[in-house]
Amino acid sequence: MTEPTDLRDQITQAQLVVVKVGTRLITRGPGQLNQDFLASLVGQIKRLSQDGRQLLVITSGAIHLGSASLSRRGDEDGLSVRQAAAAVGQPALMQHYITALAAEGLVGAQILLTTEDMQQRSRYLHVRNTLQVLLAQGVVPIINENDTVSVEGVTFGENDRLAAVVTAALRADLLVFLSDQPGLFTADPRQDAAAEFIPVVMPGDQISHYADGTGGAESRGGMEKKLEAAQMVVDCGIPLVIADGEQEDVLIQILAGIEVGTLFVARGAPPSRKLWLATALEPSGSLMIDEGACQALRDRDGSSLLPVGIVEVQGDFQAGDLVQVVDPRGEEVARGLVNYSSEQVAAIQGHHSDEIERILGHVGDDEVIHRDNLIVTGHGE
């Protein structure tokens, strides 16, 4: 299967590129760095920067790199062990990056992030501004999740989602996932010889069933997480490519418009605040809506979510929280900030807006989610 050439031609214009590197590429084993890969990556960054492009790297590998220095006992994948391994491995990982970049005449900068840094709008903007200054100065930001404070709800859980959040925050032109696989297949090619390569994914294509679960004992990502991150990015109007990081000059080829890896074609870009809603926040619950409400949200001019279209409330949330909006099959169609708590939404669901005051006993917003605080996503189409 081939793809229209103009889809790849758009990538050749990308000026700001985010590159995500997985553990299985940057390391060879516990405590062992893949020096050949790092040298190739930095060499490509140098060549692309000479062409006027800006690149930043989201890297994994700190935990795996630091694990060899620890005496492992009991639960080898326990929270404290991972935190300790990250504390040992992160300085070593950054030193390798800084040294490799310096050899090419480049300056690197370390940035460690948690979800709290991105969920608070003010901190989100500070992170974005810092990255923009570094890039403008010709510095290569090297970003990792702060695994030393890795607890549920505080960190991203894996760097695929972190890459999507950073890409959206910067309004980057392209996100590239460098993997140990050539791209997306219809099945895991390591286990199924009949697996077919998928060169391009268009908006609305149903591909979640192609995910093969986790990426291995040394990582927390895998194709499932990559596809989730890809959905977030294309919903923000940014294309994404998954490609084999070991392929020679893979970044050079991608940005030259050569058919390398799997291309995920982007949708139209939403306003900047909606990029934050789409990527940085974790939903606190969900609202199931009927087909009529689904269609209204997908209309070109957009629509607010009114209580009459809601058929079910799930989760415990307060006014101002982010929630998912799902269709009758449970597929996400949108997400946004609610004007009411879960208890209040349950009381007014299925009713017209002019009944809200009678039901709740006070005047409230006509909309459960106003269109300015809602982004339609690619799921459920």
N, C-alpha and C positions, 0 to 999 in steps of 0.2 A: 504494500500500500504506500502510495506517495502522498505528498501534501502540497497545497498551493505554494508556489515559490514566494509570493508576496507576504505570507505569514512570517517566514524567516527573514525576509528583507527588513521588516519592521525592527527586528532585533539589532540589526547593524547600526541603527541610529542611537542605541542605548548609550547614555553618557555616565549614569550612576548605576553601578551593578553591585548587588549583594551576593556573596558567594558563601554557601554553607558547606562546611567540611565535616564529615562524620568520623567517629572514632576508628572505624575499620580502615579508613584511609590514612589518617595522620599517625596511627600507631601500628606496630608490627606484632606486638605482644605486650604483656604487662611490663612497664618500665622501658619499652623500646619504641623509639620514634622512627617513623618512616622518613628517613632523611632524603631519599630520592624524590618522594612525592612532594615534600615541603620545598625542596630546591626548584622543582618544576613549577609548582604553584607560584612561588615568589618571582620566578623568572617571567612567568606570563603576566603577573601583575605589573612588573616593571615595563614590559613591552606595551601593554595596554595603556598604562599611565603616560607613556611617551606619545601615545596617540590622542591624549587629552581626555581619557576616560578616568573616572573616579571609581575605586573599588574598596569595599570593606569586607571583612571576613568574619563569619560566625563559625566558631570552631568548637568541636567537642574534643575529648581526649584526656582531660585533666585527671579524671578519676582513674582511668586505665593506666595512665602514665605514672601516677603516684602509688598505685596499689602494690607494686613490687617492693616498695620501701617499708611496707607495713607487715607486721606479724599477724596474719589472718587467723582468727579464732572464732568459733561459734558460727553465727550467721554471717557469711562472707558478703552478703549483699545487703546487710542491715544499714539503717540510716546513718548511724554514727560512723560505721566503717567507710561508707561512701563520702561522708563529710571529711573525715580524716584524710582519705586518699586524695580528695580534691585539694585540701590544704597543702599537701605535699606536692601534688602534680601540677597545680596551676602555675606556680612560679617557674618550674622547669619548662612547662609548655610555652609560656610567654618568652622565656629566655631563648628558646629555639627559634621562635618566630622573629624576635627582635634581631637576633644574630643573622638569620637568613635574609631579612629585609635590609639590614645594614650592609651586607655583602653586595647588594644591588644598588646601594646608595639611597635607600628608602628609610623612612622613620616610621616606626610602629607605635601604637598606643593601646594600652589595655583598658577594657571596659567590662565590668562584671555587673549583671543585671538580675533582678528578681521581678516577679509579676507586680509587686507593689510599686516598683519604679514606673511601670507602664499603666497601671490601673488608675492611679491618681493623675488627673489631667495635667496639673501643674508640673509634676515630676516628669511625665511623659514629654511635655514640651521642652523641659530643661535637657533631657537626654537627647532629643532631636536637635536642639540648638548646639549642644556640645559636639555632636557628630558632624553637623554642618560646618562648624568652625574648623575641626580637624581636617575634614576633606578639602576645604578651601585652602588650607595651608599645605596641602600635599602629603599629609600624614595618612597612613593606612590604619584604620581602627581594627583591632582584633577583639572581638566580643565573645564572651562566654556566659553561660548561666552561672550564677553564684552558688555552686553546689555546696559550699561550706555551710550555708544556711538552708539547705534543701529540706524543706518540710512541705507537706501537702498544703496547697493553697498559697504558698509563698513563692515558689519557683514555677517555671514553665513545664517541668517534667521531662522535657527533651528539647533539643535545640532547633528542631524543625519549626515548631510554633514560634519560638523566639525569633527565628529568621523572618517569618511572615510578619510579625509585629514590627520589627525594625524596618523591614522593606516598606510597609505601609506608612510608618511614621515619617520616613524620609521621602516618601513619594518616589522611590527609586524606579528606574526604567526597566529593570530586569532582576529576577532572583534566579540563581542557579544552585541546584542541589547537586553537589559532586558525590556520587555514590560508588559502591563497588559493583553496580550493575549498569548496563548500557542505557537503562530507562525503564519504562513501564511495560509489563508483559500481561497477557491474559491470565497467566498463572506464574508460579515461581519457577523460573527456568532451571534452577538448580535441582528441582524435584520433578518437573514435568517436561519431558523432551518435546511435547507438542505445544508448549507455550509459544504464543505469537507476540512479536514485538509491536508496540503501538507507537507510531511516530508522532502523532498529534492528537490532542484532546481538545474538542471544541466546547464552548460553554453549553451546559445542559447535558453533556454526555454522562451516562450513568456508568461510573468506573469503580465505585467503592468496593465492589465484589472482587476486584482484581488484587486487592491488598493481600499480602501474605503474612500479616501479623508482625511480630517484633523482628528486629534486625539481628538478633544474636545476643549472647550473654553479655557482651561487652558494651552494648548500646541499649538505649531506651526508646529508639525511634522505630525504624523499619518503614516499609512501604505504606502501611496504614496511616502512620503519622504524617508521612510526606504528602499523601493525598489530602488529608485534612488541612494541612498547611497550604497546599496548592489551591484548594477551594477558597480559602480565605484571601489569598493573594489575587487570584483572578477576579474575585468579587470586588476587589479594590481597583480594578482596571490595570493590573500589572501582569505581564506574561511571566511564565516560569518554565525552566528547562531542568529536567532530571537527566544526568549524563554520567558516564563512567569517568571518574576522576583520574584513573590510571591511563586513559587514552592520551596519547601525545598531543600537546598543545590544545587540549579540549576547550579551554576558554577562548583561545584565539579563534578556533574554528567556529564555535557557537556565535561569537560576535562578528564573524565574517559572513554569517548567513548560511553556513554549511549545515546540511541536515544531520545533526549530531544529537543523540538523545531524544527524549520525548518532550515536545513542546506543548505547553498548556496555554491556550489562547485566552486573552483577557477580555473582560467585559468593559463597559464604559466606567470611567472613574467617578466615584461619589465625592462630595465635598470633604474637606479635611477632617472635620469633626466626626463625620460618619466613618472615616477610616479608623478612627480610634474606637468607635463602637463596634466595628466589625472584627477587630483583631485583638485589642488590648484587654478587654474585659471578659470575665467568665460569667455566663448566665446563672442567675440565682433560681430560675424556674422556667416554666414554659406555659404558653397559652395555645391550646388547640383551637383552630378556627375552621369555619365551614368553607366550602368551595367558592361561594360568592365573595367572601371576604378575601380569600386567596387571590381571586382575579382582580379585585379592587386594588390590592397592594401591588400587583404586578403591572397595572396600567402605566402607560408611559408617563403620565403626569403625577403618578404616585397617589397615595391616600393615607390618611391617618387610620389607625385601628380603632373602630368603635365597639362598644360592648355588645351590640346586637349580633356581631359575627362570631363571638367567642362561644365555644361549646364545652370547654373543659379547662380547668386550671390545675397545674401541677407544681409542687414545690412551695416553699415558704419564703416570701419576699416582701419587701417594703416599697413604698413609693420612692421612685428615683433609682431603683435597682434595674439592672439589665436582665431581660428575659428573652428566651427564644420564642418565636412564633412558628407553629408547625401546622401542617395540613392534616386532614383526617387520617392519613396513612402514617403520621408521625414524622414526616420529612420536614426539615427546616425550610421555611420560605423567607423569613425575615428575623430581625432581632432589634430590640430597642429599649428605651428607658420608660418604665411604666409610671403613670400618674397616680396609681392606687396600689394598696397592699394586696397580697394574694387573697386575703379574706374579703376585702371589698370587691375585688374583681369577681370572685365566686358569687357574690350577692347580686351583682348587676349584669352578669353574663347573660346574653340572649335578650336583653332589654334595650329599648331605644334610649338615646341619650337624654331625652326630656323626662325620663323616669328616674334618673339618678338621684335627684334631690329627694324624691319621695322614699326611695329605697334606703338611702344612706342617712337621711335626716339632715343633710346639709348640702349646700351648693358645691358642685365639683366640676372638673373639666369634662367637656363633652367626649373627649377622646381618652381611651385607655393608654394609647401611645400616640403622641402627635407625630406627624410626618417628619418634622424637623429632627426628631429624636429616634428615627427608625430607618434602618437600611434593609433593603430587599437583597437577599443572598441568592446564591445559585442552586441551593438545595430544593428539592421538591418540584423541579420543573421537568 
